[in-house]
Amino acid sequence: MHPLVVRGARQHNLKNVSCDIPRNQLVVITGPSGSGKSSLAFDTIYAEGQRRYVESLSAYARQFLEQLAKPDVDSIEGLSPAIAIEQRALGKNPRSTVGTVTEIADYLRLLFARAGTPHCPSCGKRIEAQTVQEIVDGILALPDGSRVVLLAPLCRGRRSDLQPDLERLRRDGFVRARIDGNVVDLSDEIRLDSHQPHDLDVVVDRIALREGIKGRVTDSVELSLELGEGRLLVDDTSGAEPAWRSERFACIDCNVSFPAIEPRMFSFNGPHGACPSCGGLGSRTRIDPRRVVPDDSVTLREGAVAAWGPRGSLALATEVAHAVRALKVDPDVPFRNLDEKDQKAILHGVPKTARRKVEYEGIVPRLEKRLSGTDEEPRGDDADLDEAGTSDDDLVRFAVTSACDACHGRRLRSEALAVRVGGKNIAEYGELSLGRLRSTLQELVGSSTPLSSRERAIADPLLRAVIARLGFLINVGLDYLSLDRATQSLSGGEGQRIRLATQIGAALVGVLYVLDEPSVGLHARDNAKLLEALRHLVRIGNSVIVVEHDRDTIAAADHVIDMGPAAGVHGGEIVAEGTPEQIQQIETSVTGPYLSGEKRIALPAKRCKPTKASLRVVGARAHNLNNVTAEFPIGLMTAVTGVSGSGKSTLVIDTLLQAVRADLYRASGQVGSCDRIEGLSHIDKVIAIDQAPIGRSPR
């Protein structure tokens, strides 16, 4: 097979590089950082492949696509359509999750819409909707000779007078009704206590089942549904409670109606499924009273309420005077020594009462209104309270982001969370790790499935499609992720492996894949899974070029191109080329001696001694952390390691870093759940260095 031939590449620091890259093989380009690996793989080979593809399109189509500049190269022959899988974040949209970017969420939405069983959000009882024909068939399935009473429910637990309803039933020709479970004759005088709750059902028909009765049963069922607003009761006269039947999704006991169950009901990116409180984000930004009063040892006049304004300002004096006039509080007493009711009144306000002639709006609800953009123009005595006080830009000092109280971080409205498949709702499936999720879904398609035959016939193709896509993600070492994981919390390496899994699922043939260090952030234990995924792309007929430093990946390559000998102007050359075994024998190779073990990275002969000062995280429980307590010595370099998904980033980034930012800078980011963090007094500054790009500006 003809190789990919590159002649005279001079992009960036490349020095007239020429090479023959074998096709349909795993090729690794390695070398020191800055030696020209990415310039050859991405800025030359991929850029030229993308440019040629775009140029083959019409002028109309080209205007919608990004066109890469022609790389500085004499010629490239044997170039296939190229796809770059770079190491960059999937996106910063807070609504984007692993489930949405992999499109697995779309399959689950369709699964729950077609095979889900609704339950009442309040009492948890199963809710079923039936057509008229299904209700009739259920009645006719009873043994011949059975006596059945059809009742239409008119009211439940009503405390008002029922006489107008009874009189209307008499005029409509009905003979009997059931009140509080007892059948009464409507021709009799009926006396009821209007102060007590009552249930009222009208007897529509009493039927003895026999052959040829279907027409009468159908007419009576339709009339019962009409009177009962889509609901009826079937009493088989056996002494048991009458059975409810409904042609719509509704809970009889709680009087809760369900909307039509459609796929959009399970999407948190639209109004039909999103939690109305948080809009589908799963979190809300609120004013934290502890930040409003950061130091409760000072008095109101000294600025205990930081949101009233700086000490000595007119805004603070105005606020203090207003609080004293409305609440009769002492402004010269430390805030912690005020009565609890006065503290609550200052923070949350008190309404106008018969004794209290003036309404006082607390500082927290006022800041909440400004934070949500619903604040109206102040009136009367409040007109000048915010002058020179807290500006809109300063609101973030008093705000904190936490899980939504309504959906508890699950993003969906209660009706969507009440629909279940296999005993779980869609959010509970989303919380499982991908490995556990695949095992759970495999049980649903197995012989011991809890699904009915009808549900299984509908769900089977959808479940198998989801299981296949989960397999692609698990095979690239992402079994620890969950579908509800926000993409903005993923590392660049995780985002790259998700895109790699998507390409494996696409099963394209004859494509040139170019990857940028896919093993970054992946534990050595999971490296074999990644290499097998790359091998799969090669086996089905693709060429894979990987820019990589990882020893295992280099050793597993079919062909290695070693760039060097150093970085920048001292690099840009191919110093060795061949199989991993051949690279180890070439004297000019920079990587070869490290592959053979001739050279190794020296360990420090002397270690720094720890001091008594340390940061201590106690009882960390965010994400998958199980009440973890960890100590970080001050003044030492500490490494936190473990298999992928074990909780390293959750402990350091989501818990420790966010807590330090909140303590030092009053940052509003959500701090991972923990009991406490000790030793924050030892540090006065924190700098986070992550994988985020420095910037996109051409300047």
C-alpha positions as CSV (number, residue, x, y, z in Angstrom):
1,M,0.0,0.0,0.0
2,H,1.3,3.4,-1.0
3,P,2.5,5.5,2.1
4,L,1.7,9.1,3.0
5,V,4.6,11.0,1.5
6,V,5.6,14.4,3.0
7,R,8.2,16.4,1.2
8,G,9.8,19.7,2.3
9,A,7.7,20.6,5.4
10,R,8.8,24.0,6.8
11,Q,5.8,24.9,9.0
12,H,6.9,26.7,12.2
13,N,10.3,25.3,13.3
14,L,10.3,22.3,10.9
15,K,13.5,22.3,8.8
16,N,12.6,21.0,5.4
17,V,11.3,17.7,6.8
18,S,10.5,14.8,4.5
19,C,9.2,11.4,5.6
20,D,7.1,8.4,4.4
21,I,4.4,7.5,6.8
22,P,2.9,4.0,6.4
23,R,-0.9,3.8,5.9
24,N,-3.3,1.7,7.9
25,Q,-0.9,1.5,10.8
26,L,-0.5,3.1,14.3
27,V,2.2,5.8,13.9
28,V,3.5,7.7,16.9
29,I,5.4,11.0,16.5
30,T,7.4,11.6,19.7
31,G,10.3,13.8,20.8
32,P,11.1,16.7,23.3
33,S,8.4,19.3,23.9
34,G,8.7,22.0,21.2
35,S,10.6,19.8,18.8
36,G,8.0,20.1,16.0
37,K,5.7,17.1,16.6
38,S,2.4,19.0,16.5
39,S,3.7,21.2,13.6
40,L,4.2,18.1,11.5
41,A,1.1,16.2,12.6
42,F,-1.5,18.9,13.0
43,D,-0.3,22.1,11.3
44,T,1.0,20.3,8.2
45,I,-0.6,16.9,7.6
46,Y,-4.0,17.5,9.1
47,A,-4.2,21.1,7.9
48,E,-3.5,20.1,4.3
49,G,-6.0,17.2,4.4
50,Q,-8.7,19.5,5.8
51,R,-7.9,22.3,3.3
52,R,-8.2,19.9,0.3
53,Y,-11.5,18.6,1.6
54,V,-13.0,22.1,2.0
55,E,-11.7,23.1,-1.5
56,S,-13.5,20.1,-3.0
57,L,-16.9,21.6,-1.9
58,S,-18.9,24.3,-3.7
59,A,-18.2,28.0,-3.1
60,Y,-21.6,28.2,-1.3
61,A,-20.7,25.4,1.2
62,R,-17.2,26.7,1.8
63,Q,-18.5,30.0,3.2
64,F,-19.9,28.1,6.2
65,L,-16.7,26.2,7.0
66,E,-13.5,27.3,8.6
67,Q,-10.7,27.2,6.0
68,L,-7.2,26.5,7.2
69,A,-4.3,28.2,5.5
70,K,-2.1,26.2,3.2
71,P,0.9,24.8,5.2
72,D,4.4,25.6,4.2
73,V,5.2,22.3,2.5
74,D,6.4,21.3,-1.0
75,S,4.1,18.3,-1.5
76,I,2.0,15.7,0.3
77,E,0.9,12.6,-1.5
78,G,-1.5,9.8,-0.6
79,L,-3.5,12.0,1.8
80,S,-6.8,10.6,3.1
81,P,-9.7,12.6,4.6
82,A,-8.4,13.7,8.0
83,I,-10.1,14.0,11.4
84,A,-8.2,15.7,14.3
85,I,-9.1,14.6,17.8
86,E,-7.3,17.3,19.8
87,Q,-6.9,17.7,23.6
88,R,-9.3,20.5,24.3
89,A,-12.4,20.9,26.5
90,L,-15.7,19.9,25.0
91,G,-17.3,23.2,25.9
92,K,-18.2,25.6,28.7
93,N,-21.9,25.5,28.3
94,P,-23.3,24.7,31.8
95,R,-26.2,22.7,30.1
96,S,-23.8,20.4,28.3
97,T,-23.3,16.9,29.9
98,V,-21.6,13.7,29.0
99,G,-25.0,12.4,28.0
100,T,-25.8,15.2,25.7
101,V,-22.5,15.3,23.9
102,T,-22.5,11.6,23.3
103,E,-26.2,11.6,22.3
104,I,-26.9,8.8,24.8
105,A,-29.3,11.2,26.5
106,D,-31.4,11.3,23.3
107,Y,-31.8,7.5,23.4
108,L,-32.8,7.6,27.1
109,R,-35.4,10.3,26.5
110,L,-37.0,8.2,23.8
111,L,-36.8,5.1,26.0
112,F,-38.6,6.8,28.9
113,A,-41.2,8.4,26.6
114,R,-42.1,5.1,25.0
115,A,-41.6,2.5,27.7
116,G,-41.6,4.5,30.9
117,T,-44.2,4.0,33.6
118,P,-45.5,7.2,35.3
119,H,-45.9,7.5,39.0
120,C,-47.5,10.2,41.1
121,P,-44.8,12.8,42.1
122,S,-46.5,13.2,45.5
123,C,-47.5,9.7,46.8
124,G,-45.4,7.6,44.4
125,K,-48.4,5.4,43.2
126,R,-48.3,4.0,39.7
127,I,-50.4,5.8,37.2
128,E,-51.8,4.2,34.1
129,A,-53.8,5.6,31.2
130,Q,-56.2,3.4,29.2
131,T,-58.3,3.8,26.2
132,V,-62.1,3.2,26.3
133,Q,-61.6,-0.1,24.5
134,E,-58.9,-1.3,27.0
135,I,-61.3,-0.4,29.9
136,V,-64.1,-2.3,28.3
137,D,-62.0,-5.3,27.6
138,G,-60.8,-5.4,31.2
139,I,-64.5,-5.5,32.4
140,L,-65.5,-8.1,29.9
141,A,-62.6,-10.3,31.0
142,L,-64.4,-10.9,34.3
143,P,-66.3,-14.3,34.6
144,D,-69.8,-14.5,33.0
145,G,-72.5,-13.7,35.5
146,S,-70.4,-11.2,37.4
147,R,-72.2,-8.1,38.6
148,V,-70.3,-4.9,38.0
149,V,-71.2,-1.4,39.1
150,L,-69.8,1.6,37.1
151,L,-69.4,4.8,39.0
152,A,-68.3,8.3,37.9
153,P,-66.3,10.2,40.5
154,L,-67.5,13.8,40.9
155,C,-65.6,15.1,43.9
156,R,-63.1,14.0,46.6
157,G,-62.8,15.5,50.1
158,R,-65.1,18.4,49.4
159,R,-66.2,20.4,52.4
160,S,-68.9,22.5,50.7
161,D,-72.6,21.7,50.4
162,L,-73.3,18.8,48.0
163,Q,-77.0,19.5,47.6
164,P,-76.7,21.4,44.3
165,D,-74.7,18.4,42.9
166,L,-77.3,15.9,44.1
167,E,-80.2,18.0,42.7
168,R,-78.4,18.1,39.3
169,L,-78.0,14.3,39.3
170,R,-81.7,13.9,40.0
171,R,-82.6,16.2,37.0
172,D,-80.3,14.3,34.7
173,G,-82.1,11.0,35.6
174,F,-79.7,9.3,37.8
175,V,-81.1,7.1,40.5
176,R,-78.3,6.2,42.8
177,A,-75.1,7.8,44.1
178,R,-72.3,6.7,46.5
179,I,-71.4,9.2,49.3
180,D,-68.4,8.4,51.4
181,G,-68.4,4.8,50.3
182,N,-72.2,4.2,51.0
183,V,-74.7,3.8,48.1
184,V,-77.8,6.1,48.6
185,D,-81.1,6.5,46.7
186,L,-81.3,10.0,45.2
187,S,-85.1,10.0,45.7
188,D,-84.5,10.0,49.5
189,E,-83.8,13.1,51.5
190,I,-80.1,13.3,52.0
191,R,-78.6,15.3,54.9
192,L,-74.8,16.0,55.1
193,D,-72.6,18.0,57.3
194,S,-71.1,20.6,55.1
195,H,-68.1,21.1,57.5
196,Q,-66.9,17.6,57.0
197,P,-65.1,16.3,53.8
198,H,-67.2,14.2,51.5
199,D,-66.6,11.9,48.5
200,L,-69.3,11.8,45.8
201,D,-69.7,9.2,43.0
202,V,-72.7,8.7,40.8
203,V,-73.8,5.2,39.8
204,V,-74.0,5.2,36.0
205,D,-74.9,1.5,35.4
206,R,-75.2,-1.8,37.2
207,I,-74.5,-4.7,34.8
208,A,-74.6,-8.5,34.9
209,L,-72.0,-9.7,32.5
210,R,-73.2,-12.0,29.7
211,E,-72.8,-12.6,26.0
212,G,-73.9,-9.6,23.8
213,I,-73.4,-7.0,26.6
214,K,-70.4,-5.3,25.1
215,G,-72.4,-2.4,23.5
216,R,-74.0,-1.5,26.8
217,V,-70.7,-1.7,28.6
218,T,-69.0,0.6,26.1
219,D,-71.8,3.2,26.3
220,S,-71.7,3.2,30.1
221,V,-67.9,3.5,30.2
222,E,-68.0,6.4,27.8
223,L,-70.7,8.2,29.9
224,S,-68.8,7.5,33.1
225,L,-65.6,8.9,31.7
226,E,-67.4,12.0,30.5
227,L,-69.0,12.7,33.9
228,G,-65.8,11.8,35.8
229,E,-63.6,14.0,33.6
230,G,-61.7,11.0,32.2
231,R,-61.9,8.8,35.3
232,L,-64.3,6.0,36.5
233,L,-64.6,3.4,39.2
234,V,-65.3,-0.3,38.6
235,D,-67.0,-2.1,41.5
236,D,-67.1,-5.9,41.1
237,T,-69.4,-6.2,44.2
238,S,-67.0,-8.5,45.9
239,G,-66.6,-6.2,48.8
240,A,-63.1,-5.0,47.8
241,E,-62.4,-1.3,47.0
242,P,-63.6,-0.3,43.5
243,A,-60.8,-0.2,40.9
244,W,-59.9,3.2,39.3
245,R,-59.7,3.4,35.6
246,S,-58.5,6.5,33.7
247,E,-58.0,7.6,30.1
248,R,-55.4,10.1,31.1
249,F,-52.4,10.1,33.4
250,A,-53.7,11.4,36.7
251,C,-53.4,10.5,40.4
252,I,-56.9,10.2,41.8
253,D,-55.8,10.5,45.5
254,C,-53.6,13.6,45.0
255,N,-55.6,15.1,42.2
256,V,-52.4,15.5,40.1
257,S,-52.7,15.3,36.3
258,F,-49.7,14.3,34.1
259,P,-48.9,16.0,30.8
260,A,-48.5,13.9,27.7
261,I,-45.3,11.8,28.0
262,E,-43.1,12.9,25.2
263,P,-39.3,12.8,24.7
264,R,-39.0,16.6,25.3
265,M,-40.4,16.0,28.8
266,F,-37.1,14.5,29.7
267,S,-34.9,17.3,28.3
268,F,-33.6,19.8,30.8
269,N,-32.7,22.1,27.9
270,G,-36.3,23.0,27.2
271,P,-39.2,24.4,29.2
272,H,-41.2,21.2,29.0
273,G,-38.8,19.2,31.0
274,A,-36.5,21.7,32.9
275,C,-36.9,22.3,36.6
276,P,-38.9,25.5,36.9
277,S,-36.8,26.7,39.9
278,C,-33.3,26.4,38.3
279,G,-34.2,26.4,34.6
280,G,-32.5,23.0,34.1
281,L,-29.1,24.0,35.4
282,G,-29.3,21.9,38.6
283,S,-27.9,24.7,40.7
284,R,-28.9,28.2,41.8
285,T,-26.9,31.2,42.9
286,R,-28.2,32.6,46.2
287,I,-27.2,35.2,48.8
288,D,-25.4,33.6,51.7
289,P,-26.2,35.2,55.1
290,R,-22.8,34.2,56.4
291,R,-21.2,36.4,53.7
292,V,-23.6,39.2,54.3
293,V,-22.5,39.2,58.0
294,P,-18.8,38.0,57.8
295,D,-17.9,39.1,61.3
296,D,-20.7,38.9,63.9
297,S,-18.5,40.3,66.7
298,V,-18.9,43.9,65.4
299,T,-22.0,46.1,65.8
300,L,-24.4,47.3,63.2
301,R,-23.0,50.8,63.4
302,E,-19.5,49.4,62.9
303,G,-20.5,47.6,59.7
304,A,-21.6,44.1,60.8
305,V,-23.8,43.8,57.7
306,A,-21.2,44.2,55.0
307,A,-23.9,44.6,52.3
308,W,-25.1,47.8,53.9
309,G,-22.0,49.6,52.8
310,P,-18.4,50.4,54.0
311,R,-17.9,51.7,57.5
312,G,-18.4,55.5,57.8
313,S,-20.4,55.7,54.5
314,L,-23.7,57.4,54.2
315,A,-25.3,54.2,52.9
316,L,-24.4,52.4,56.1
317,A,-25.7,55.2,58.3
318,T,-29.0,55.3,56.4
319,E,-29.4,51.5,56.7
320,V,-28.7,51.5,60.4
321,A,-31.1,54.3,61.1
322,H,-33.9,52.6,59.1
323,A,-33.3,49.3,61.0
324,V,-33.4,51.0,64.3
325,R,-36.6,52.9,63.4
326,A,-38.4,49.8,62.0
327,L,-37.1,47.0,64.3
328,K,-36.1,48.9,67.5
329,V,-32.7,47.2,67.6
330,D,-29.6,48.5,69.5
331,P,-27.0,49.5,66.8
332,D,-24.2,49.5,69.4
333,V,-24.5,45.8,70.4
334,P,-22.4,43.1,68.6
335,F,-24.5,41.4,66.0
336,R,-24.0,38.0,67.7
337,N,-25.5,39.4,71.0
338,L,-28.8,40.6,69.3
339,D,-31.9,38.5,69.8
340,E,-32.3,35.7,67.3
341,K,-35.5,37.2,66.0
342,D,-33.8,40.6,65.5
343,Q,-31.0,38.9,63.6
344,K,-33.5,37.1,61.3
345,A,-35.4,40.3,60.9
346,I,-32.3,42.2,59.7
347,L,-31.4,39.5,57.3
348,H,-34.7,38.2,56.1
349,G,-37.2,41.0,57.0
350,V,-40.6,41.1,58.8
351,P,-44.0,41.8,57.4
352,K,-46.4,44.5,58.5
353,T,-48.7,43.4,61.4
354,A,-51.3,44.9,63.7
355,R,-48.5,45.7,66.2
356,R,-45.8,46.5,63.7
357,K,-47.0,49.4,61.5
358,V,-43.9,49.4,59.3
359,E,-42.8,46.5,57.0
360,Y,-39.1,45.9,57.0
361,E,-37.5,44.2,54.0
362,G,-34.4,42.3,55.0
363,I,-31.1,42.7,53.2
364,V,-31.0,39.1,51.9
365,P,-34.3,39.3,49.9
366,R,-33.3,42.7,48.6
367,L,-30.0,41.3,47.3
368,E,-31.8,38.2,45.9
369,K,-34.1,40.5,43.9
370,R,-31.2,42.4,42.5
371,L,-29.3,39.1,41.8
372,S,-32.3,37.8,39.8
373,G,-33.0,41.1,38.0
374,T,-36.5,41.4,39.5
375,D,-35.7,44.4,41.8
376,E,-38.2,47.3,41.4
377,E,-37.5,50.9,42.0
378,P,-37.4,51.6,45.8
379,R,-40.3,53.7,47.2
380,G,-40.8,55.9,50.2
381,D,-38.3,55.5,53.0
382,D,-36.3,52.9,51.1
383,A,-35.6,55.3,48.2
384,D,-32.0,56.2,49.2
385,L,-31.0,53.0,51.0
386,D,-28.9,51.6,48.2
387,E,-27.1,54.8,47.4
388,A,-23.3,54.3,47.7
389,G,-24.1,50.8,49.2
390,T,-23.5,47.5,47.4
391,S,-23.2,47.9,43.6
392,D,-24.4,45.2,41.3
393,D,-20.7,44.2,40.6
394,D,-20.2,43.6,44.3
395,L,-23.2,41.2,44.6
396,V,-21.0,38.2,43.8
397,R,-19.2,38.8,47.1
398,F,-22.3,37.7,49.0
399,A,-23.5,35.0,46.6
400,V,-22.9,31.3,46.6
401,T,-23.8,28.6,44.1
402,S,-25.5,25.5,45.5
403,A,-27.7,22.6,44.3
404,C,-31.3,23.5,43.5
405,D,-33.7,22.9,46.4
406,A,-36.5,21.8,44.1
407,C,-34.8,19.2,41.9
408,H,-31.7,18.6,44.1
409,G,-29.4,19.0,41.2
410,R,-31.2,16.6,38.9
411,R,-32.3,19.4,36.5
412,L,-35.7,18.0,35.6
413,R,-39.2,18.8,36.8
414,S,-41.0,16.5,39.2
415,E,-43.3,15.0,36.6
416,A,-40.3,13.8,34.5
417,L,-38.6,12.4,37.6
418,A,-41.8,10.4,38.4
419,V,-41.5,8.3,35.2
420,R,-39.6,5.1,35.7
421,V,-38.1,2.3,33.7
422,G,-37.0,-0.8,35.6
423,G,-37.7,1.0,38.9
424,K,-35.4,4.0,38.3
425,N,-36.0,7.4,36.8
426,I,-33.9,9.0,34.1
427,A,-31.9,11.0,36.6
428,E,-31.0,7.9,38.7
429,Y,-29.6,6.3,35.5
430,G,-27.6,9.4,34.8
431,E,-26.0,9.4,38.2
432,L,-24.6,5.9,37.8
433,S,-21.0,5.4,36.5
434,L,-20.9,4.3,32.9
435,G,-19.7,0.9,33.9
436,R,-22.5,0.3,36.4
437,L,-25.0,1.8,34.0
438,R,-24.1,-0.7,31.3
439,S,-24.5,-3.6,33.7
440,T,-27.9,-2.3,34.9
441,L,-29.2,-1.9,31.3
442,Q,-27.9,-5.3,30.4
443,E,-30.1,-6.7,33.1
444,L,-33.1,-5.0,31.5
445,V,-32.5,-6.9,28.2
446,G,-31.7,-10.2,29.9
447,S,-34.0,-13.1,30.7
448,S,-34.8,-11.8,34.2
449,T,-35.9,-8.4,33.1
450,P,-38.5,-6.6,35.2
451,L,-40.1,-5.1,32.1
452,S,-43.3,-6.4,30.7
453,S,-43.4,-8.1,27.3
454,R,-44.9,-4.9,25.7
455,E,-42.3,-2.7,27.4
456,R,-39.4,-5.0,26.5
457,A,-40.5,-5.0,22.8
458,I,-40.4,-1.2,22.8
459,A,-37.2,-0.8,24.9
460,D,-35.0,-3.6,23.5
461,P,-33.6,-1.8,20.4
462,L,-33.1,1.4,22.3
463,L,-31.4,-0.3,25.2
464,R,-29.0,-2.2,22.9
465,A,-28.1,1.1,21.1
466,V,-27.3,2.7,24.5
467,I,-25.3,-0.3,25.7
468,A,-23.2,-0.3,22.5
469,R,-22.4,3.4,22.9
470,L,-21.5,2.9,26.6
471,G,-19.2,0.2,25.5
472,F,-17.2,2.6,23.2
473,L,-16.8,5.0,26.2
474,I,-15.8,2.3,28.6
475,N,-13.2,0.9,26.1
476,V,-11.3,4.2,26.1
477,G,-11.1,4.2,29.9
478,L,-14.1,6.4,30.8
479,D,-16.1,3.9,32.8
480,Y,-15.9,6.1,35.9
481,L,-17.8,9.1,34.3
482,S,-21.6,9.5,34.6
483,L,-24.0,10.8,32.0
484,D,-25.0,13.7,34.2
485,R,-21.4,14.9,34.6
486,A,-21.0,18.5,33.2
487,T,-18.6,18.7,30.3
488,Q,-17.1,21.9,31.7
489,S,-15.7,19.8,34.6
490,L,-13.9,17.4,32.2
491,S,-10.2,17.6,31.5
492,G,-8.9,18.0,28.0
493,G,-7.8,14.4,27.9
494,E,-11.3,13.2,28.9
495,G,-12.9,15.3,26.2
496,Q,-10.5,13.9,23.7
497,R,-11.3,10.3,24.7
498,I,-15.1,11.1,24.4
499,R,-14.5,12.3,20.8
500,L,-12.4,9.2,20.2
501,A,-15.3,7.0,21.4
502,T,-17.7,8.8,19.1
503,Q,-15.4,8.1,16.1
504,I,-15.2,4.5,17.0
505,G,-19.0,4.3,17.1
506,A,-19.1,6.0,13.6
507,A,-17.1,3.1,12.2
508,L,-15.6,5.1,9.3
509,V,-13.1,3.4,7.0
510,G,-10.2,5.0,5.0
511,V,-9.8,8.0,7.3
512,L,-6.6,9.6,8.7
513,Y,-7.0,10.2,12.4
514,V,-4.6,12.6,14.1
515,L,-4.6,12.6,18.0
516,D,-2.8,14.8,20.5
517,E,-1.5,12.9,23.5
518,P,-4.6,10.8,24.3
519,S,-3.0,9.2,27.3
520,V,-2.8,12.5,29.3
521,G,-4.7,12.1,32.6
522,L,-5.2,8.4,32.1
523,H,-3.9,6.0,34.7
524,A,-1.4,3.4,33.5
525,R,-3.9,0.7,34.5
526,D,-6.3,2.0,31.8
527,N,-3.7,2.5,29.0
528,A,-4.3,-0.9,27.5
529,K,-8.0,0.0,26.9
530,L,-6.9,3.2,25.0
531,L,-4.4,1.3,22.9
532,E,-7.0,-1.3,22.0
533,A,-9.3,1.5,20.9
534,L,-6.6,2.9,18.6
535,R,-5.9,-0.6,17.3
536,H,-9.6,-1.0,16.5
537,L,-9.5,2.0,14.3
538,V,-6.5,0.6,12.4
539,R,-8.0,-2.9,12.1
540,I,-11.1,-1.6,10.3
541,G,-9.0,0.2,7.7
542,N,-7.9,3.6,9.0
543,S,-4.5,5.3,9.5
544,V,-3.8,6.7,13.0
545,I,-1.1,9.3,13.8
546,V,-0.6,10.0,17.5
547,V,1.5,12.8,19.0
548,E,2.6,11.1,22.3
549,H,5.2,11.0,25.1
550,D,3.8,7.9,26.9
551,R,6.2,5.0,26.9
552,D,3.5,2.3,26.5
553,T,2.0,4.0,23.5
554,I,5.4,4.4,21.8
555,A,6.2,0.8,22.5
556,A,2.9,-0.4,21.0
557,A,3.3,1.6,17.8
558,D,3.9,0.1,14.4
559,H,6.0,3.0,13.3
560,V,7.8,5.8,15.3
561,I,9.0,9.2,14.1
562,D,11.4,10.7,16.7
563,M,11.6,14.6,16.4
564,G,14.5,16.6,17.9
565,P,17.2,16.9,18.8
566,A,15.9,19.7,21.1
567,A,13.1,22.4,21.2
568,G,12.5,25.5,19.2
569,V,15.2,26.5,16.7
570,H,17.3,23.6,17.9
571,G,14.6,21.1,16.8
572,G,12.4,20.6,13.8
573,E,14.3,17.6,12.4
574,I,13.6,13.8,12.3
575,V,16.4,12.3,14.3
576,A,15.2,8.7,14.1
577,E,12.5,6.7,12.3
578,G,11.4,3.1,12.3
579,T,9.8,0.5,14.6
580,P,10.2,0.9,18.4
581,E,13.0,-1.7,18.4
582,Q,14.8,0.1,15.6
583,I,14.5,3.4,17.4
584,Q,16.4,2.0,20.4
585,Q,19.4,1.1,18.2
586,I,19.7,4.6,16.6
587,E,22.3,6.7,18.3
588,T,20.9,10.0,17.2
589,S,17.5,9.2,18.7
590,V,16.4,11.2,21.8
591,T,13.7,8.8,22.8
592,G,15.5,5.5,22.1
593,P,17.8,5.5,25.2
594,Y,14.8,6.0,27.5
595,L,12.8,3.2,25.8
596,S,15.8,0.8,26.2
597,G,16.4,1.8,29.8
598,E,19.8,3.2,29.1
599,K,18.7,6.6,30.4
600,R,16.1,7.3,33.1
601,I,14.8,10.3,35.0
602,A,16.9,10.6,38.2
603,L,15.0,10.8,41.5
604,P,16.1,13.5,44.0
605,A,18.7,12.3,46.4
606,K,17.4,14.5,49.2
607,R,13.8,15.2,50.2
608,C,12.5,18.3,51.9
609,K,11.5,17.8,55.5
610,P,7.8,18.5,56.3
611,T,6.9,21.2,58.7
612,K,4.1,21.1,61.3
613,A,1.9,23.4,59.2
614,S,-0.6,21.8,56.9
615,L,-3.9,22.0,55.2
616,R,-6.4,19.4,56.3
617,V,-9.6,18.4,54.5
618,V,-12.0,16.6,56.9
619,G,-15.0,14.5,55.8
620,A,-15.0,15.2,52.1
621,R,-18.1,13.8,50.4
622,A,-18.4,15.4,47.0
623,H,-19.2,13.2,44.0
624,N,-17.7,9.8,44.7
625,L,-15.6,10.7,47.8
626,N,-16.5,8.5,50.8
627,N,-16.0,10.8,53.9
628,V,-12.3,11.3,53.0
629,T,-9.9,13.1,55.3
630,A,-6.6,14.2,53.8
631,E,-3.6,16.3,54.9
632,F,-1.5,18.5,52.6
633,P,1.8,19.7,54.1
634,I,2.7,23.3,53.7
635,G,6.0,24.0,51.9
636,L,6.3,20.7,50.1
637,M,5.4,19.4,46.6
638,T,2.5,17.0,47.2
639,A,1.3,14.6,44.4
640,V,-2.3,13.3,44.5
641,T,-2.5,10.1,42.3
642,G,-4.8,7.2,41.7
643,V,-6.7,5.5,39.0
644,S,-8.9,7.5,36.7
645,G,-12.1,8.5,38.4
646,S,-10.9,7.8,41.9
647,G,-11.7,11.3,43.1
648,K,-8.4,13.2,42.8
649,S,-9.8,16.3,41.0
650,T,-12.9,16.2,43.3
651,L,-10.7,16.3,46.4
652,V,-8.2,18.9,45.2
653,I,-10.1,21.1,42.7
654,D,-13.7,20.8,43.6
655,T,-13.2,20.8,47.4
656,L,-9.9,22.2,48.5
657,L,-9.3,24.8,45.8
658,Q,-12.9,26.1,45.9
659,A,-12.8,26.4,49.7
660,V,-9.6,28.4,49.6
661,R,-11.0,30.7,47.0
662,A,-14.1,31.2,49.0
663,D,-12.1,32.0,52.1
664,L,-9.5,34.3,50.6
665,Y,-11.5,36.0,47.8
666,R,-15.2,35.4,48.7
667,A,-15.6,33.5,45.4
668,S,-19.1,32.2,44.7
669,G,-18.1,28.9,43.2
670,Q,-19.7,25.8,44.7
671,V,-17.5,24.1,47.4
672,G,-17.5,20.3,47.5
673,S,-19.3,18.9,50.5
674,C,-17.1,18.4,53.5
675,D,-17.1,18.8,57.3
676,R,-14.4,21.4,57.5
677,I,-11.0,22.5,56.1
678,E,-8.3,23.3,58.7
679,G,-5.2,25.3,58.3
680,L,-6.4,28.0,55.9
681,S,-4.7,30.6,58.0
682,H,-1.3,29.4,56.7
683,I,-1.9,30.7,53.2
684,D,-2.7,34.1,51.8
685,K,-2.9,33.4,48.1
686,V,-3.9,30.6,45.7
687,I,-3.0,30.1,42.0
688,A,-4.6,27.4,39.9
689,I,-2.7,26.2,36.8
690,D,-4.9,23.9,34.7
691,Q,-5.2,22.7,31.1
692,A,-7.3,25.6,29.9
693,P,-5.9,27.5,26.9
694,I,-4.3,30.9,27.6
695,G,-6.5,32.7,25.1
696,R,-7.9,32.7,21.6
697,S,-7.1,36.3,20.7
698,P,-4.7,36.6,17.7
699,R,-3.0,39.5,19.5
